[in-house]
């Protein structure tokens, strides 16, 4: 089985950066389900029940700052919708159930983490490493760094 690459090594960490917009984040919370497009199905297959994800909210074309919206746990295996009745179903037919562990309202600015984690650069175009992805594997170390920084910010 292929596992997502983390730091150029073939290892499965069980930690993810789940990437979405603010609008879809609301729908994801409401449905307790994360939807993925067909093109991401191979990566989604590597997610296991109990894997944890930091929710990265995109800047939506510069309308908002890039942020962390929460922390979720993936539940069960992926399901492909047989019947696609809504536009959302058509865009994101691959589904994973989630449990929301933490919900940050307002979302926490992602700039707190730039230069501290290995999966984005620290320069002006740090976000380029996340473009075109809906789910990015991250190391346990990066997950821990983010969670500790969140705890520090929330105090």
Buried (B, 14 or more C-beta within 10 A) or exposed (E): EEEBEBEEEEEBBBBBBBBBBBEBBEBBBEEEBBBBEEEBEEBBEBBEEEBBBBBBBBBEEEEBBBBBBBBBBBBEEBEEBEEEEEEEEEEBBBBBBBEBEBEBEEBBBBEBBBEEBEBBEEEEEBBEEBEEBBBBBBBEBBBEBBBEBBEEEEE
